[in-house]
Amino acid sequence: MTVRQLRLVVHAEDYEQAVTFFRDALGMPVAESYSGGGGAEVTILDAGRATLELSNTAQIELIDDVEVGRRVAPRFRLALEVEDCESATRTAIEAGATPVAPPTRTPWDSVNARMDAPGTIHLTLFEEPTDPGPA
């Protein structure tokens, strides 16, 4: 067996706000969307490459300490790589995210910001270090 896709399914009480936030503010294009009986709605957004990051308690505590300074993450946290963490964080907050911690340079040289996003999603936006190329 080979897994072909990772799809995180989120029950968003304020569906329209969550779609608007992730589609418009964070720029995740609509891959598919469907309407069903009784007002059922689903929008599947393209998040680029997906990975499943499994961490033990010590690692979760380390990441929370580095990014926020205290333990805040619930059992699940969505992390999205962005081109410019500072700019993406401003856009996310303007679009309705609640800041938890500002963009912070980590010991592994990424820049990470924490927030609570529409859809009741604890979110990290992260910018990987740029490759300086050959010296």
N, CA, C and O atoms as a Tinker XYZ file with bonds, in Angstrom:
   540  protein
     1  N      0.836000   -1.184000    0.000000    73     2
     2  CA     0.000000    0.000000    0.000000    64     1     3
     3  C      0.880000    1.246000    0.000000    63     2     4     5
     4  O      1.913000    1.283000    0.669000    81     3
     5  N      0.470000    2.261000   -0.749000    73     3     6
     6  CA     1.154000    3.544000   -0.783000    64     5     7
     7  C      0.128000    4.640000   -0.562000    63     6     8     9
     8  O     -0.900000    4.676000   -1.238000    81     7
     9  N      0.397000    5.533000    0.379000    73     7    10
    10  CA    -0.477000    6.679000    0.604000    64     9    11
    11  C     -0.207000    7.682000   -0.505000    63    10    12    13
    12  O      0.948000    8.012000   -0.776000    81    11
    13  N     -1.259000    8.169000   -1.148000    73    11    14
    14  CA    -1.097000    9.082000   -2.274000    64    13    15
    15  C     -1.380000   10.532000   -1.922000    63    14    16    17
    16  O     -0.982000   11.434000   -2.659000    81    15
    17  N     -2.069000   10.773000   -0.793000    73    15    18
    18  CA    -2.416000   12.142000   -0.452000    64    17    19
    19  C     -2.692000   12.222000    1.047000    63    18    20    21
    20  O     -3.270000   11.305000    1.631000    81    19
    21  N     -2.280000   13.311000    1.653000    73    19    22
    22  CA    -2.650000   13.615000    3.026000    64    21    23
    23  C     -3.708000   14.703000    2.961000    63    22    24    25
    24  O     -3.469000   15.762000    2.381000    81    23
    25  N     -4.869000   14.458000    3.545000    73    23    26
    26  CA    -5.935000   15.450000    3.562000    64    25    27
    27  C     -6.364000   15.636000    5.019000    63    26    28    29
    28  O     -6.853000   14.708000    5.662000    81    27
    29  N     -6.173000   16.835000    5.513000    73    27    30
    30  CA    -6.607000   17.187000    6.857000    64    29    31
    31  C     -8.037000   17.707000    6.751000    63    30    32    33
    32  O     -8.280000   18.710000    6.079000    81    31
    33  N     -8.974000   17.046000    7.400000    73    31    34
    34  CA   -10.379000   17.424000    7.349000    64    33    35
    35  C    -10.710000   18.194000    8.616000    63    34    36    37
    36  O    -10.537000   17.684000    9.724000    81    35
    37  N    -11.187000   19.427000    8.452000    73    35    38
    38  CA   -11.471000   20.305000    9.582000    64    37    39
    39  C    -12.948000   20.653000    9.608000    63    38    40    41
    40  O    -13.505000   21.087000    8.599000    81    39
    41  N    -13.584000   20.466000   10.755000    73    39    42
    42  CA   -14.959000   20.920000   10.950000    64    41    43
    43  C    -14.895000   22.381000   11.366000    63    42    44    45
    44  O    -14.555000   22.693000   12.507000    81    43
    45  N    -15.222000   23.276000   10.441000    73    43    46
    46  CA   -15.161000   24.718000   10.698000    64    45    47
    47  C    -16.577000   25.224000   10.965000    63    46    48    49
    48  O    -17.411000   25.264000   10.060000    81    47
    49  N    -16.839000   25.606000   12.204000    73    47    50
    50  CA   -18.162000   26.128000   12.553000    64    49    51
    51  C    -18.522000   27.317000   11.679000    63    50    52    53
    52  O    -19.641000   27.392000   11.172000    81    51
    53  N    -17.581000   28.259000   11.493000    73    51    54
    54  CA   -17.796000   29.382000   10.591000    64    53    55
    55  C    -17.088000   29.044000    9.280000    63    54    56    57
    56  O    -15.975000   29.496000    9.013000    81    55
    57  N    -17.764000   28.243000    8.482000    73    55    58
    58  CA   -17.205000   27.710000    7.242000    64    57    59
    59  C    -16.750000   28.812000    6.297000    63    58    60    61
    60  O    -15.632000   28.761000    5.785000    81    59
    61  N    -17.593000   29.805000    6.060000    73    59    62
    62  CA   -17.249000   30.881000    5.118000    64    61    63
    63  C    -16.011000   31.646000    5.578000    63    62    64    65
    64  O    -15.138000   31.959000    4.769000    81    63
    65  N    -15.933000   31.949000    6.875000    73    63    66
    66  CA   -14.768000   32.669000    7.394000    64    65    67
    67  C    -13.499000   31.834000    7.206000    63    66    68    69
    68  O    -12.460000   32.363000    6.813000    81    67
    69  N    -13.584000   30.540000    7.486000    73    67    70
    70  CA   -12.413000   29.670000    7.343000    64    69    71
    71  C    -11.983000   29.571000    5.878000    63    70    72    73
    72  O    -10.792000   29.651000    5.576000    81    71
    73  N    -12.948000   29.398000    4.965000    73    71    74
    74  CA   -12.608000   29.320000    3.536000    64    73    75
    75  C    -11.961000   30.624000    3.086000    63    74    76    77
    76  O    -10.928000   30.610000    2.417000    81    75
    77  N    -12.567000   31.749000    3.452000    73    75    78
    78  CA   -12.031000   33.048000    3.062000    64    77    79
    79  C    -10.614000   33.239000    3.599000    63    78    80    81
    80  O     -9.744000   33.730000    2.880000    81    79
    81  N    -10.375000   32.859000    4.849000    73    79    82
    82  CA    -9.060000   33.009000    5.460000    64    81    83
    83  C     -7.998000   32.208000    4.701000    63    82    84    85
    84  O     -6.995000   32.766000    4.255000    81    83
    85  N     -8.221000   30.913000    4.558000    73    83    86
    86  CA    -7.196000   30.062000    3.955000    64    85    87
    87  C     -7.087000   30.266000    2.445000    63    86    88    89
    88  O     -5.983000   30.225000    1.902000    81    87
    89  N     -8.204000   30.482000    1.759000    73    87    90
    90  CA    -8.177000   30.680000    0.313000    64    89    91
    91  C     -7.641000   32.068000   -0.054000    63    90    92    93
    92  O     -6.723000   32.193000   -0.864000    81    91
    93  N     -8.218000   33.096000    0.545000    73    91    94
    94  CA    -7.900000   34.459000    0.124000    64    93    95
    95  C     -6.697000   35.047000    0.864000    63    94    96    97
    96  O     -5.797000   35.602000    0.235000    81    95
    97  N     -6.675000   34.930000    2.183000    73    95    98
    98  CA    -5.585000   35.537000    2.954000    64    97    99
    99  C     -4.277000   34.760000    2.795000    63    98   100   101
   100  O     -3.214000   35.361000    2.639000    81    99
   101  N     -4.350000   33.433000    2.835000    73    99   102
   102  CA    -3.125000   32.640000    2.732000    64   101   103
   103  C     -2.851000   32.142000    1.321000    63   102   104   105
   104  O     -1.801000   31.550000    1.070000    81   103
   105  N     -3.778000   32.372000    0.396000    73   103   106
   106  CA    -3.527000   32.060000   -1.005000    64   105   107
   107  C     -3.530000   30.593000   -1.366000    63   106   108   109
   108  O     -2.819000   30.180000   -2.283000    81   107
   109  N     -4.322000   29.792000   -0.659000    73   107   110
   110  CA    -4.408000   28.371000   -0.987000    64   109   111
   111  C     -5.522000   28.192000   -2.027000    63   110   112   113
   112  O     -6.694000   28.388000   -1.705000    81   111
   113  N     -5.178000   27.823000   -3.263000    73   111   114
   114  CA    -6.195000   27.732000   -4.309000    64   113   115
   115  C     -7.177000   26.576000   -4.078000    63   114   116   117
   116  O     -6.838000   25.552000   -3.484000    81   115
   117  N     -8.388000   26.776000   -4.564000    73   115   118
   118  CA    -9.416000   25.744000   -4.465000    64   117   119
   119  C     -9.066000   24.618000   -5.433000    63   118   120   121
   120  O     -8.897000   24.850000   -6.630000    81   119
   121  N     -8.960000   23.409000   -4.914000    73   119   122
   122  CA    -8.728000   22.233000   -5.744000    64   121   123
   123  C    -10.070000   21.633000   -6.158000    63   122   124   125
   124  O    -10.251000   21.219000   -7.303000    81   123
   125  N    -11.004000   21.591000   -5.211000    73   123   126
   126  CA   -12.336000   21.044000   -5.453000    64   125   127
   127  C    -13.289000   21.689000   -4.461000    63   126   128   129
   128  O    -12.869000   22.117000   -3.386000    81   127
   129  N    -14.575000   21.762000   -4.811000    73   127   130
   130  CA   -15.590000   22.169000   -3.841000    64   129   131
   131  C    -16.909000   21.538000   -4.244000    63   130   132   133
   132  O    -17.203000   21.373000   -5.428000    81   131
   133  N    -17.703000   21.186000   -3.231000    73   131   134
   134  CA   -18.951000   20.484000   -3.462000    64   133   135
   135  C    -20.016000   20.985000   -2.500000    63   134   136   137
   136  O    -19.725000   21.392000   -1.375000    81   135
   137  N    -21.254000   20.945000   -2.972000    73   135   138
   138  CA   -22.419000   21.236000   -2.145000    64   137   139
   139  C    -23.284000   19.987000   -2.127000    63   138   140   141
   140  O    -23.396000   19.274000   -3.124000    81   139
   141  N    -23.895000   19.737000   -0.973000    73   139   142
   142  CA   -24.750000   18.568000   -0.853000    64   141   143
   143  C    -26.085000   18.934000   -0.239000    63   142   144   145
   144  O    -26.360000   20.100000    0.043000    81   143
   145  N    -26.883000   17.953000   -0.044000    73   143   146
   146  CA   -28.198000   18.156000    0.536000    64   145   147
   147  C    -28.122000   18.702000    1.953000    63   146   148   149
   148  O    -27.159000   18.450000    2.678000    81   147
   149  N    -29.143000   19.447000    2.337000    73   147   150
   150  CA   -29.214000   19.975000    3.693000    64   149   151
   151  C    -28.214000   21.071000    3.977000    63   150   152   153
   152  O    -27.917000   21.344000    5.140000    81   151
   153  N    -27.688000   21.707000    2.945000    73   151   154
   154  CA   -26.731000   22.802000    3.150000    64   153   155
   155  C    -25.295000   22.348000    3.324000    63   154   156   157
   156  O    -24.446000   23.149000    3.718000    81   155
   157  N    -24.994000   21.078000    3.040000    73   155   158
   158  CA   -23.627000   20.559000    3.201000    64   157   159
   159  C    -22.683000   21.231000    2.212000    63   158   160   161
   160  O    -22.989000   21.338000    1.024000    81   159
   161  N    -21.540000   21.679000    2.705000    73   159   162
   162  CA   -20.528000   22.344000    1.882000    64   161   163
   163  C    -19.151000   21.813000    2.244000    63   162   164   165
   164  O    -18.863000   21.558000    3.413000    81   163
   165  N    -18.303000   21.648000    1.241000    73   163   166
   166  CA   -16.903000   21.296000    1.460000    64   165   167
   167  C    -16.066000   22.004000    0.408000    63   166   168   169
   168  O    -16.438000   22.059000   -0.764000    81   167
   169  N    -14.945000   22.539000    0.831000    73   167   170
   170  CA   -13.962000   23.132000   -0.064000    64   169   171
   171  C    -12.624000   22.488000    0.242000    63   170   172   173
   172  O    -12.173000   22.491000    1.388000    81   171
   173  N    -11.996000   21.942000   -0.773000    73   171   174
   174  CA   -10.689000   21.306000   -0.634000    64   173   175
   175  C     -9.665000   22.257000   -1.231000    63   174   176   177
   176  O     -9.707000   22.562000   -2.423000    81   175
   177  N     -8.752000   22.721000   -0.402000    73   175   178
   178  CA    -7.749000   23.702000   -0.819000    64   177   179
   179  C     -6.414000   23.024000   -1.055000    63   178   180   181
   180  O     -6.043000   22.094000   -0.338000    81   179
   181  N     -5.701000   23.489000   -2.053000    73   179   182
   182  CA    -4.386000   22.957000   -2.378000    64   181   183
   183  C     -3.355000   23.577000   -1.449000    63   182   184   185
   184  O     -3.169000   24.794000   -1.432000    81   183
   185  N     -2.693000   22.734000   -0.685000    73   183   186
   186  CA    -1.698000   23.201000    0.275000    64   185   187
   187  C     -0.283000   22.880000   -0.187000    63   186   188   189
   188  O      0.647000   22.918000    0.619000    81   187
   189  N     -0.100000   22.568000   -1.452000    73   187   190
   190  CA     1.235000   22.200000   -1.907000    64   189   191
   191  C      1.597000   20.815000   -1.403000    63   190   192   193
   192  O      0.734000   19.943000   -1.304000    81   191
   193  N      2.834000   20.614000   -1.093000    73   191   194
   194  CA     3.307000   19.326000   -0.598000    64   193   195
   195  C      2.818000   19.097000    0.826000    63   194   196   197
   196  O      2.869000   20.015000    1.645000    81   195
   197  N      2.358000   17.924000    1.132000    73   195   198
   198  CA     1.895000   17.602000    2.479000    64   197   199
   199  C      2.831000   16.583000    3.119000    63   198   200   201
   200  O      3.340000   15.678000    2.457000    81   199
   201  N      3.044000   16.752000    4.418000    73   199   202
   202  CA     3.799000   15.770000    5.184000    64   201   203
   203  C      3.050000   15.515000    6.483000    63   202   204   205
   204  O      2.222000   16.330000    6.890000    81   203
   205  N      3.324000   14.417000    7.123000    73   203   206
   206  CA     2.763000   14.104000    8.432000    64   205   207
   207  C      3.921000   14.125000    9.416000    63   206   208   209
   208  O      4.817000   13.284000    9.345000    81   207
   209  N      3.906000   15.076000   10.326000    73   207   210
   210  CA     4.983000   15.245000   11.296000    64   209   211
   211  C      4.526000   14.656000   12.624000    63   210   212   213
   212  O      3.627000   15.200000   13.265000    81   211
   213  N      5.126000   13.569000   13.036000    73   211   214
   214  CA     4.808000   12.926000   14.304000    64   213   215
   215  C      5.894000   13.294000   15.302000    63   214   216   217
   216  O      7.075000   13.064000   15.047000    81   215
   217  N      5.504000   13.866000   16.438000    73   215   218
   218  CA     6.467000   14.339000   17.440000    64   217   219
   219  C      6.116000   13.785000   18.806000    63   218   220   221
   220  O      4.941000   13.629000   19.139000    81   219
   221  N      7.139000   13.489000   19.597000    73   219   222
   222  CA     6.867000   13.057000   20.964000    64   221   223
   223  C      6.674000   14.287000   21.859000    63   222   224   225
   224  O      6.837000   15.418000   21.403000    81   223
   225  N      6.332000   14.066000   23.116000    73   223   226
   226  CA     6.030000   15.159000   24.036000    64   225   227
   227  C      7.207000   16.115000   24.191000    63   226   228   229
   228  O      7.013000   17.331000   24.198000    81   227
   229  N      8.410000   15.593000   24.313000    73   227   230
   230  CA     9.591000   16.451000   24.487000    64   229   231
   231  C      9.778000   17.377000   23.280000    63   230   232   233
   232  O     10.126000   18.546000   23.448000    81   231
   233  N      9.552000   16.871000   22.083000    73   231   234
   234  CA     9.697000   17.695000   20.876000    64   233   235
   235  C      8.611000   18.773000   20.822000    63   234   236   237
   236  O      8.903000   19.917000   20.475000    81   235
   237  N      7.374000   18.430000   21.157000    73   235   238
   238  CA     6.280000   19.411000   21.180000    64   237   239
   239  C      6.604000   20.517000   22.181000    63   238   240   241
   240  O      6.414000   21.699000   21.893000    81   239
   241  N      7.090000   20.132000   23.347000    73   239   242
   242  CA     7.446000   21.127000   24.363000    64   241   243
   243  C      8.598000   22.008000   23.884000    63   242   244   245
   244  O      8.598000   23.214000   24.132000    81   243
   245  N      9.580000   21.416000   23.200000    73   243   246
   246  CA    10.710000   22.183000   22.659000    64   245   247
   247  C     10.225000   23.204000   21.625000    63   246   248   249
   248  O     10.594000   24.376000   21.695000    81   247
   249  N      9.411000   22.773000   20.677000    73   247   250
   250  CA     8.923000   23.671000   19.626000    64   249   251
   251  C      8.079000   24.790000   20.233000    63   250   252   253
   252  O      8.242000   25.954000   19.868000    81   251
   253  N      7.177000   24.448000   21.158000    73   251   254
   254  CA     6.364000   25.485000   21.816000    64   253   255
   255  C      7.258000   26.484000   22.543000    63   254   256   257
   256  O      7.016000   27.689000   22.483000    81   255
   257  N      8.287000   25.994000   23.226000    73   255   258
   258  CA     9.181000   26.889000   23.959000    64   257   259
   259  C      9.917000   27.829000   23.008000    63   258   260   261
   260  O     10.036000   29.023000   23.283000    81   259
   261  N     10.412000   27.295000   21.890000    73   259   262
   262  CA    11.148000   28.108000   20.911000    64   261   263
   263  C     10.235000   29.139000   20.252000    63   262   264   265
   264  O     10.600000   30.309000   20.137000    81   263
   265  N      9.048000   28.707000   19.817000    73   263   266
   266  CA     8.171000   29.584000   19.044000    64   265   267
   267  C      7.327000   30.518000   19.906000    63   266   268   269
   268  O      7.020000   31.635000   19.490000    81   267
   269  N      6.952000   30.075000   21.094000    73   267   270
   270  CA     5.989000   30.840000   21.901000    64   269   271
   271  C      6.521000   31.188000   23.286000    63   270   272   273
   272  O      6.154000   32.218000   23.852000    81   271
   273  N      7.387000   30.333000   23.835000    73   271   274
   274  CA     7.908000   30.577000   25.176000    64   273   275
   275  C      7.162000   29.821000   26.257000    63   274   276   277
   276  O      7.508000   29.912000   27.435000    81   275
   277  N      6.135000   29.070000   25.863000    73   275   278
   278  CA     5.367000   28.261000   26.814000    64   277   279
   279  C      4.567000   27.220000   26.033000    63   278   280   281
   280  O      4.439000   27.316000   24.813000    81   279
   281  N      4.042000   26.246000   26.727000    73   279   282
   282  CA     3.246000   25.190000   26.092000    64   281   283
   283  C      1.876000   25.748000   25.709000    63   282   284   285
   284  O      1.127000   26.203000   26.573000    81   283
   285  N      1.547000   25.715000   24.412000    73   283   286
   286  CA     0.253000   26.216000   23.943000    64   285   287
   287  C     -0.426000   25.289000   22.941000    63   286   288   289
   288  O     -1.646000   25.346000   22.791000    81   287
   289  N      0.314000   24.456000   22.268000    73   287   290
   290  CA    -0.241000   23.667000   21.174000    64   289   291
   291  C     -1.210000   22.608000   21.685000    63   290   292   293
   292  O     -0.924000   21.901000   22.652000    81   291
   293  N     -2.348000   22.510000   21.029000    73   291   294
   294  CA    -3.246000   21.391000   21.330000    64   293   295
   295  C     -2.688000   20.120000   20.690000    63   294   296   297
   296  O     -1.541000   20.106000   20.243000    81   295
   297  N     -3.457000   19.095000   20.644000    73   295   298
   298  CA    -3.003000   17.815000   20.087000    64   297   299
   299  C     -2.587000   17.942000   18.625000    63   298   300   301
   300  O     -1.635000   17.295000   18.189000    81   299
   301  N     -3.300000   18.776000   17.869000    73   299   302
   302  CA    -2.976000   18.982000   16.463000    64   301   303
   303  C     -2.646000   20.442000   16.221000    63   302   304   305
   304  O     -3.261000   21.337000   16.801000    81   303
   305  N     -1.661000   20.672000   15.354000    73   303   306
   306  CA    -1.278000   22.021000   14.948000    64   305   307
   307  C     -0.997000   21.966000   13.457000    63   306   308   309
   308  O     -0.274000   21.090000   12.984000    81   307
   309  N     -1.566000   22.897000   12.728000    73   307   310
   310  CA    -1.333000   22.976000   11.292000    64   309   311
   311  C     -0.142000   23.891000   11.059000    63   310   312   313
   312  O     -0.095000   24.997000   11.597000    81   311
   313  N      0.818000   23.442000   10.263000    73   311   314
   314  CA     1.991000   24.257000    9.933000    64   313   315
   315  C      2.044000   24.424000    8.422000    63   314   316   317
   316  O      2.025000   23.446000    7.675000    81   315
   317  N      2.111000   25.686000    7.977000    73   315   318
   318  CA     2.153000   25.991000    6.551000    64   317   319
   319  C      3.425000   26.764000    6.225000    63   318   320   321
   320  O      3.718000   27.781000    6.855000    81   319
   321  N      4.178000   26.281000    5.245000    73   319   322
   322  CA     5.366000   27.008000    4.805000    64   321   323
   323  C      4.935000   28.155000    3.902000    63   322   324   325
   324  O      4.146000   27.971000    2.976000    81   323
   325  N      5.464000   29.337000    4.185000    73   323   326
   326  CA     5.174000   30.531000    3.396000    64   325   327
   327  C      6.486000   31.137000    2.921000    63   326   328   329
   328  O      7.554000   30.823000    3.448000    81   327
   329  N      6.396000   32.010000    1.919000    73   327   330
   330  CA     7.597000   32.630000    1.368000    64   329   331
   331  C      8.169000   33.683000    2.317000    63   330   332   333
   332  O      9.386000   33.783000    2.472000    81   331
   333  N      7.297000   34.464000    2.948000    73   331   334
   334  CA     7.709000   35.563000    3.818000    64   333   335
   335  C      6.848000   35.522000    5.078000    63   334   336   337
   336  O      5.689000   35.937000    5.057000    81   335
   337  N      7.409000   35.028000    6.160000    73   335   338
   338  CA     6.649000   34.820000    7.394000    64   337   339
   339  C      6.108000   36.129000    7.964000    63   338   340   341
   340  O      4.961000   36.182000    8.409000    81   339
   341  N      6.913000   37.171000    7.954000    73   339   342
   342  CA     6.467000   38.473000    8.503000    64   341   343
   343  C      5.231000   38.962000    7.758000    63   342   344   345
   344  O      4.231000   39.317000    8.381000    81   343
   345  N      5.293000   38.982000    6.450000    73   343   346
   346  CA     4.195000   39.462000    5.623000    64   345   347
   347  C      2.969000   38.556000    5.748000    63   346   348   349
   348  O      1.846000   39.041000    5.889000    81   347
   349  N      3.184000   37.252000    5.696000    73   347   350
   350  CA     2.068000   36.304000    5.804000    64   349   351
   351  C      1.389000   36.415000    7.161000    63   350   352   353
   352  O      0.170000   36.271000    7.258000    81   351
   353  N      2.163000   36.668000    8.207000    73   351   354
   354  CA     1.594000   36.823000    9.543000    64   353   355
   355  C      0.711000   38.064000    9.606000    63   354   356   357
   356  O     -0.395000   38.014000   10.143000    81   355
   357  N      1.196000   39.177000    9.057000    73   355   358
   358  CA     0.374000   40.397000    9.023000    64   357   359
   359  C     -0.932000   40.149000    8.267000    63   358   360   361
   360  O     -2.008000   40.536000    8.723000    81   359
   361  N     -0.826000   39.502000    7.114000    73   359   362
   362  CA    -2.012000   39.208000    6.305000    64   361   363
   363  C     -2.972000   38.305000    7.069000    63   362   364   365
   364  O     -4.181000   38.537000    7.056000    81   363
   365  N     -2.455000   37.291000    7.726000    73   363   366
   366  CA    -3.295000   36.356000    8.472000    64   365   367
   367  C     -4.025000   37.056000    9.614000    63   366   368   369
   368  O     -5.210000   36.805000    9.839000    81   367
   369  N     -3.339000   37.917000   10.324000    73   367   370
   370  CA    -3.961000   38.638000   11.444000    64   369   371
   371  C     -5.016000   39.602000   10.920000    63   370   372   373
   372  O     -6.096000   39.708000   11.500000    81   371
   373  N     -4.717000   40.309000    9.831000    73   371   374
   374  CA    -5.708000   41.205000    9.226000    64   373   375
   375  C     -6.940000   40.442000    8.764000    63   374   376   377
   376  O     -8.039000   40.997000    8.733000    81   375
   377  N     -6.766000   39.175000    8.406000    73   375   378
   378  CA    -7.864000   38.353000    7.913000    64   377   379
   379  C     -8.596000   37.609000    9.025000    63   378   380   381
   380  O     -9.506000   36.830000    8.743000    81   379
   381  N     -8.219000   37.833000   10.281000    73   379   382
   382  CA    -8.981000   37.257000   11.376000    64   381   383
   383  C     -8.264000   36.282000   12.283000    63   382   384   385
   384  O     -8.874000   35.776000   13.225000    81   383
   385  N     -6.999000   35.998000   12.041000    73   383   386
   386  CA    -6.260000   35.113000   12.951000    64   385   387
   387  C     -5.939000   35.864000   14.237000    63   386   388   389
   388  O     -5.741000   37.079000   14.223000    81   387
   389  N     -5.889000   35.142000   15.332000    73   387   390
   390  CA    -5.525000   35.708000   16.627000    64   389   391
   391  C     -4.062000   35.378000   16.900000    63   390   392   393
   392  O     -3.704000   34.203000   16.982000    81   391
   393  N     -3.203000   36.399000   17.045000    73   391   394
   394  CA    -1.780000   36.107000   17.259000    64   393   395
   395  C     -1.540000   35.397000   18.591000    63   394   396   397
   396  O     -2.164000   35.710000   19.605000    81   395
   397  N     -0.627000   34.441000   18.559000    73   395   398
   398  CA    -0.183000   33.747000   19.771000    64   397   399
   399  C      1.275000   34.107000   20.034000    63   398   400   401
   400  O      1.659000   34.356000   21.177000    81   399
   401  N      2.085000   34.134000   18.981000    73   399   402
   402  CA     3.497000   34.533000   19.084000    64   401   403
   403  C      3.932000   35.109000   17.746000    63   402   404   405
   404  O      3.546000   34.596000   16.696000    81   403
   405  N      4.737000   36.177000   17.773000    73   403   406
   406  CA     5.169000   36.827000   16.534000    64   405   407
   407  C      6.194000   35.974000   15.795000    63   406   408   409
   408  O      6.703000   34.999000   16.347000    81   407
   409  N      6.501000   36.337000   14.544000    73   407   410
   410  CA     7.551000   35.623000   13.825000    64   409   411
   411  C      8.842000   35.617000   14.647000    63   410   412   413
   412  O      9.317000   36.656000   15.105000    81   411
   413  N      9.384000   34.428000   14.815000    73   411   414
   414  CA    10.551000   34.214000   15.667000    64   413   415
   415  C     11.556000   33.352000   14.926000    63   414   416   417
   416  O     11.195000   32.324000   14.353000    81   415
   417  N     12.824000   33.770000   14.937000    73   415   418
   418  CA    13.877000   32.940000   14.334000    64   417   419
   419  C     14.159000   31.779000   15.274000    63   418   420   421
   420  O     14.396000   31.974000   16.466000    81   419
   421  N     14.132000   30.575000   14.726000    73   419   422
   422  CA    14.339000   29.368000   15.523000    64   421   423
   423  C     15.811000   28.967000   15.507000    63   422   424   425
   424  O     16.580000   29.465000   14.686000    81   423
   425  N     16.208000   28.069000   16.411000    73   423   426
   426  CA    17.599000   27.594000   16.402000    64   425   427
   427  C     17.973000   26.891000   15.091000    63   426   428   429
   428  O     19.155000   26.819000   14.755000    81   427
   429  N     16.997000   26.376000   14.350000    73   427   430
   430  CA    17.279000   25.714000   13.086000    64   429   431
   431  C     17.130000   26.700000   11.919000    63   430   432   433
   432  O     17.067000   26.286000   10.761000    81   431
   433  N     17.072000   28.007000   12.225000    73   431   434
   434  CA    17.148000   29.125000   11.288000    64   433   435
   435  C     15.913000   29.327000   10.416000    63   434   436   437
   436  O     15.985000   30.018000    9.400000    81   435
   437  N     14.789000   28.738000   10.795000    73   435   438
   438  CA    13.545000   29.090000   10.119000    64   437   439
   439  C     12.917000   30.240000   10.899000    63   438   440   441
   440  O     13.313000   30.517000   12.032000    81   439
   441  N     11.943000   30.904000   10.296000    73   439   442
   442  CA    11.191000   31.945000   10.996000    64   441   443
   443  C      9.772000   31.414000   11.139000    63   442   444   445
   444  O      9.120000   31.097000   10.144000    81   443
   445  N      9.294000   31.317000   12.379000    73   443   446
   446  CA     7.996000   30.706000   12.659000    64   445   447
   447  C      7.122000   31.664000   13.457000    63   446   448   449
   448  O      7.606000   32.339000   14.366000    81   447
   449  N      5.828000   31.727000   13.120000    73   447   450
   450  CA     4.849000   32.528000   13.855000    64   449   451
   451  C      3.688000   31.623000   14.233000    63   450   452   453
   452  O      3.347000   30.699000   13.496000    81   451
   453  N      3.084000   31.893000   15.384000    73   451   454
   454  CA     1.948000   31.101000   15.851000    64   453   455
   455  C      0.706000   31.958000   15.929000    63   454   456   457
   456  O      0.768000   33.145000   16.250000    81   455
   457  N     -0.438000   31.332000   15.628000    73   455   458
   458  CA    -1.724000   32.018000   15.731000    64   457   459
   459  C     -2.836000   30.992000   15.818000    63   458   460   461
   460  O     -2.654000   29.811000   15.521000    81   459
   461  N     -3.993000   31.481000   16.234000    73   459   462
   462  CA    -5.205000   30.678000   16.177000    64   461   463
   463  C     -5.990000   31.206000   14.991000    63   462   464   465
   464  O     -6.370000   32.377000   14.966000    81   463
   465  N     -6.234000   30.348000   14.005000    73   463   466
   466  CA    -6.866000   30.737000   12.751000    64   465   467
   467  C     -8.351000   30.408000   12.763000    63   466   468   469
   468  O     -8.800000   29.581000   13.558000    81   467
   469  N     -9.115000   31.052000   11.886000    73   467   470
   470  CA   -10.517000   30.680000   11.748000    64   469   471
   471  C    -10.641000   29.177000   11.499000    63   470   472   473
   472  O     -9.781000   28.569000   10.862000    81   471
   473  N    -11.702000   28.600000   12.000000    73   471   474
   474  CA   -11.887000   27.156000   11.927000    64   473   475
   475  C    -11.378000   26.472000   13.170000    63   474   476   477
   476  O    -11.311000   25.244000   13.226000    81   475
   477  N    -11.012000   27.269000   14.183000    73   475   478
   478  CA   -10.455000   26.758000   15.436000    64   477   479
   479  C     -9.219000   25.909000   15.162000    63   478   480   481
   480  O     -9.100000   24.780000   15.637000    81   479
   481  N     -8.302000   26.483000   14.384000    73   479   482
   482  CA    -7.078000   25.781000   13.994000    64   481   483
   483  C     -5.882000   26.501000   14.602000    63   482   484   485
   484  O     -5.681000   27.692000   14.365000    81   483
   485  N     -5.087000   25.776000   15.387000    73   483   486
   486  CA    -3.836000   26.318000   15.905000    64   485   487
   487  C     -2.824000   26.207000   14.770000    63   486   488   489
   488  O     -2.572000   25.115000   14.263000    81   487
   489  N     -2.248000   27.335000   14.374000    73   487   490
   490  CA    -1.499000   27.430000   13.125000    64   489   491
   491  C     -0.099000   27.977000   13.337000    63   490   492   493
   492  O      0.106000   28.938000   14.079000    81   491
   493  N      0.858000   27.347000   12.672000    73   491   494
   494  CA     2.212000   27.889000   12.540000    64   493   495
   495  C      2.411000   28.265000   11.084000    63   494   496   497
   496  O      2.178000   27.454000   10.188000    81   495
   497  N      2.843000   29.495000   10.851000    73   495   498
   498  CA     3.341000   29.881000    9.531000    64   497   499
   499  C      4.855000   29.860000    9.647000    63   498   500   501
   500  O      5.412000   30.425000   10.588000    81   499
   501  N      5.526000   29.214000    8.702000    73   499   502
   502  CA     6.979000   29.139000    8.799000    64   501   503
   503  C      7.636000   29.424000    7.465000    63   502   504   505
   504  O      7.125000   29.083000    6.399000    81   503
   505  N      8.796000   30.066000    7.567000    73   503   506
   506  CA     9.622000   30.408000    6.405000    64   505   507
   507  C     10.945000   29.692000    6.584000    63   506   508   509
   508  O     11.652000   29.901000    7.570000    81   507
   509  N     11.270000   28.849000    5.624000    73   507   510
   510  CA    12.542000   28.116000    5.689000    64   509   511
   511  C     13.677000   29.052000    5.315000    63   510   512   513
   512  O     13.468000   30.001000    4.560000    81   511
   513  N     14.883000   28.803000    5.830000    73   511   514
   514  CA    16.015000   29.644000    5.459000    64   513   515
   515  C     16.285000   29.528000    3.962000    63   514   516   517
   516  O     16.108000   28.466000    3.366000    81   515
   517  N     16.708000   30.615000    3.378000    73   515   518
   518  CA    17.040000   30.579000    1.953000    64   517   519
   519  C     18.426000   29.992000    1.786000    63   518   520   521
   520  O     19.316000   30.207000    2.609000    81   519
   521  N     18.592000   29.254000    0.717000    73   519   522
   522  CA    19.876000   28.634000    0.407000    64   521   523
   523  C     20.786000   29.708000   -0.188000    63   522   524   525
   524  O     20.482000   30.236000   -1.257000    81   523
   525  N     21.895000   30.043000    0.477000    73   523   526
   526  CA    22.761000   31.107000   -0.026000    64   525   527
   527  C     23.505000   30.710000   -1.309000    63   526   528   529
   528  O     24.135000   31.548000   -1.954000    81   527
   529  N     23.426000   29.436000   -1.665000    73   527   530
   530  CA    24.124000   28.975000   -2.872000    64   529   531
   531  C     25.599000   28.739000   -2.588000    63   530   532   533
   532  O     26.033000   28.834000   -1.440000    81   531
   533  N     26.374000   28.431000   -3.627000    73   531   534
   534  CA    27.806000   28.157000   -3.418000    64   533   535
   535  C     28.547000   29.406000   -2.944000    63   534   536   537
   536  O     28.245000   30.525000   -3.359000    81   535
   537  N     29.512000   29.188000   -2.075000    73   535   538
   538  CA    30.300000   30.299000   -1.519000    64   537   539
   539  C     31.369000   30.760000   -2.458000    63   538   540
   540  O     32.115000   31.686000   -2.138000    81   539
